[in-house]
Amino acid sequence: MSRALFIHGPHEARVAPFNLREGRPGEVLLDVASVGLCGSDLHYFKDGGIGAAVIKAPFVPGHEFGGFLCEDLEDRGLARGTLVAVDPNKACGHCEWCRENHPNLCPNVEFIGAPPFDGAMTDRIWVPASQIVPLPPAFDPLDAVMLEPLGVAIHAVDLAKPRLLERVGVLGCGPIGLLVIQVLKAAGAGEIFACDPLPHRRAMAERVGADRVGEAVADIVAWSGGGCPLVLEATNSPNGFREAVLATRIGGRIVLVGIPDGDTYTLPAADARRRGLKIKFARRMGEVYPRAIELVATGKVDVRSIVTHRVGLEEAPRVFEALAANQPGYVKALIDPRP
């Protein structure tokens, strides 16, 4: 019998036997090679849900993953045993948002690893064949896993539309913030000022290309002479929105990428209103996997540089606790569920 990590509620994650369901028409079975522990997984673990996506019964998280095909996909030219990535977002394809090419905003989405849809923190999973993403031969399971968070960063930078050599502030140097920094560099941004309260994350932000990295938003304000024209917020703080406002100059733009703890922002209105800011919220991603693959394959983004831990399934509950507690040295953790 398979085993899986289940989140039962706030700070309740346990590994237990898992009955793999039967496959459905149009699905293919994967041996899960590796799965990333995402910030949204941590919100399910810390808060028991995100907005309306509430844990009502124990569920298996994990939407950043790659796996090996358990059967041939002849129409895709993929043989059994081939390593593939998976786009976890199954949009309906017929609502007005899907028709307008915004599948990430589909209200009818079935998202792998978000309640009530079990995810990949187990050894095998059925996924729609249409969501399989072929990979270059040189890619390994780590590369496959990291394409999904990289896709989130690409989508955020798409929304931000950085101008050539424009100065940018990045708030939060967790995995998404670190990938955003690299994508901004690839997109031609100028100086990148970043901040994070955790020293090990600040050190990593310097290594991946931030020009200056501070502990707080006040550092960005000081370095930029009053605020950056563009700011991307990738924190989990209820104060993240407010701090992004403070880091942005009059007439500037903000893209909010992070999910705040408790699903609530704290924002005094005057600072944002008086600056006349343009504000966008990022949700998941659009059709970005081809660009994510190219960025990794060409070395323009180094996804490996931010992975600090790889553990087996039985160790996963400990890693959830460590990341939730912001233990030193933890940035991005991958779980390899197969012995």
N, C-alpha and C positions, 0 to 999 in steps of 0.2 A: 504494500500500500504506500502511496505517496505521503510525504509530509510537507507541511506548509507553515508559514508564519501567519498567525491570525491576530488581528487587533480586535479586542473585545470592547474597548472603551478607553477613556483617558488613562494613560500609563499602564495599560494592560495589553502586553504583547507576548504571545506564547506560541511555541512550535508544537504542533500536534498532527495526528494522522489526518489525511485529506483524501476524500473520495473524488477522484477526477470524474467530472460529468461526461456524458456522451457527447460526441461531436455533432454539429448541426450541418445542414447542407451549406456548402460554400466555405467550410472551415477546414483548417489544416492543423495537425498536431505538431507541436514543437517540444524538443528537449531543451529546457531553459538552460542556457550557458552561464548567464550572469544577469543580475538585475541591480539597478541603482536605488539607493535610498534617497528619495527626493524630499524637498522641503514640504511639499503637500502631504507626503506620507507622515512627516513629523507632526503636521497639524492634526491629522487624524489621530495620531498617537497622543498628542498633548491635550487636544480639545474635544476629541470624540466626533469631529466632523468639521466641515467647511461650509458655512452657510446652510443651504438646504440639503447638502450631501452629508447626512448624519448617519453614523453607524447604528443601525437598529438590531443587527445580529452580527456575530463574529464574521469578519471578512478578511480576505487575503489582499494586501496591498501590492503595489509594484507595477508601474507603467513604463519605466525606463528599462528595456531589456532586449537581449538578443538570444537567439536559440538556433538549434540545428533541426532542419526539416526531418520529420519522421517518415515522409513519403515523397515521391517525385511530384513536382508541379510541372507537368509537361508543357502546359500552355505558357508558362513563364520561362521555360528552359532551365529550371532549377532541379537538381537531382537530390535525392534523399541524402542527408548528412551535410548539406550545404548550410553554412552559417548565414543567417539573415537578421536584419533588424525588423522592428514592428512599429508602425504608427498606431498608438493606442486609441486614437480618436475615430470612432465609427459614427460619422454624421449621417443623417437620414437621407440627404441628397435631394430632397424635394421641397423643403421649406424655403421661405424667401431669402433667408440668410445663406443657405447652401447655394441657391440659385445665383446669389450675388457674389459667390466665391469667398464666403466666410464660413467654412465648415467648423472652425474653432468656436463660432458663436451659435452653433446649432442647438436649439433648446431640446431637441429630441435625441441628443447624442447618447451613445452607449460607450462609455469610456472605460477601457480596461484598467482595473486597479482603483476605481472610485466607487463607493457604495452605490448600488448593491452589486456591482460587477466585480467579481474576483479578479485579482491581478496575478503577477508572475513570481511572487515569492514562494515558489514551489518548484518541483522538478520537471513537471510537464504542464502544458497549457494548450487549449484549443483557441485558435485565433482565426478571424476571417482571412481567407487567402488574399483578398483584395488589399489588405493592410500590410502584407509582406513587403519589405524593402530589400531588394538585392544589394549586395555589397561588393566592393572590389576584392580581388583575391587576397591582397595583403592585409586586409582588416582582420582583427581578432575580436573576441567577445567584449573586451573593454571598449574598443572603438564602437562596436554595435550599440552598447548600452548608452554611451555618451552622445549619440546623435540626437536623442530626444531632448535633453536639456540644452544642447547646442541649438536645436531648432527653436526653443523658447527664446534664447538670446538673439537669434537672427530675426525672429518676428518682432521683438522689442526694438531692435535697431531699425528695422523697416519702418515701424511706426514713428520712430524718433526722427528719421531723415536727417542725419548729421550732415552739415555742410563741410566742404573740403577745408581741412585744417581748423575747423571750429573747436573751440575749447569745450570740454564736456565734464560734468561732474557725475560720479557714480557713487551712490550711497548703498553700502552693503557689499562685502567681499566674500560672500558665500559662493557656492558653485555657480549660480546664475550670474551674480555680479562679476565673477572672474571670467566667465565666458563672454559676458557683455563687453568687458574691457578689450578682450582679444578681437571680437567682431568689430568693435568701433575702430580699432587700429586697421583692420583689413578694409574697412569702409572709407578710410581716408580722414578720420577725425584728427584734430590737432592734439594739444595737451589734454591729458586725462588726469583729473584730480579725483581721488577716491578716498573714502573713509569707512572705518569699521572699528568697533570698540575692542575687538579681539586681536591681540598682537600677532598670533600665528596666521591669521587671515590677512592682516596688513602686509606681513612679510611676503605672502604668496602673491598679493596684488602687485607688489613691486616686481616680483620675478616674472609675471606674465605681461608686464608692459605699462602699468600705470606710471605716470611721470612723477606724481607726488601722492603720498598716502598718509592720511592723518587719522587721529582717533575719533574726531567728531566733526559735525557739519561746519562748525565755526572755522575749522582749518580751511575748508574749501572756500568759504566766504572771504577769509583773509587772503588766500593765495590768488583768488580771482578778482580782488578789488571790489567786492560787493555782490558777487554771484555769477554763475556761468549762464551763457545763453541757452544751454541745453543740459538737462539733468535727467538721469535714469535712476529710479529708486528700486532697489532689489533687497530690501530688508524684510524682517518679520516683525517689525516694531509697530505698534499702534501710533507711534509718533513719526513714522516714516513719511507720511504725506506732508505733515507740517515741516519736517526737516528738509524735504525736497523743495518746498516753497521757499524756505529761508536760503537755500543754496542757489536759487535761480534769480537772475537779474530781472529788472523791469522789462516786460514784453517777451520774456523767455518762454521756453517749452519744457514740459515735464512728461515723462512716460513712467507710469507706476506699474512695476512688474511684480513686486513682492506681495505676499499674502500676510496680513497682520495677525498676530496672535489675538485670539478672541474675536476675530472677524470684524473689528471695529477700528476706525481711524479717529484720532483726535486732531482737529483742525480749526484753529481760530480763523474766521473767514476773512478778516480785514487784510492780512498779509497777502493772501492769494488774490483777492479782488483788486487791491490797490496796485499790484504789479501787473494786472491785466494778463495773467498767464494763460497759455494754451496747454490743456491737460488731457492726456490720453491714458486709458487703462489697457494694459496688455492681458490677453487671455490665451493661454496655450500657444498655438501656432497655426499658420496656414500651410500651404504646399511648399515646404522649405527643405525637405530631405535631400534633394539633389544638390543644393548649395551646401548643406551641412557636410555631405560626403566629400564634395570638392574641397572645402576648407580644411578638412582633416587630411585628405589624400595629398594635398599640395603643401601641407605643413604650415598653412597660414594661421591655423588655430591648433594649439597643443592641448588636446583634451586630457592626455595622460598626466599632465603636470599638476592637475588639481585633485587627482585620486590619491587619497592618503591611506585608505584602509580597504582590504579585501578579506572577507571572512566567509566561513561556511554558514549554512542555514541555522544550525544550533546556536551559533554565537550572535545571531541577528538581534534578539531582544536586548542584549547588552549594548549593542551599537546604537539602537534606538535611544536607550537611556543616555548614552554618552553624548550623542548629538543634541538631544533635547536639553542637556545640562551644559552645552557649550564647553565640553572638556577640551583642554589644550591639545592641539595637534590634529583634531578632527576637522576635515573640510568635506570631502566627498567620500562616501563609503559605498562599496559594491558588495553584493552578496552572491556567492556562487553556490547554488542550492544542491548541485549534484556532488556526491562524494568524490 
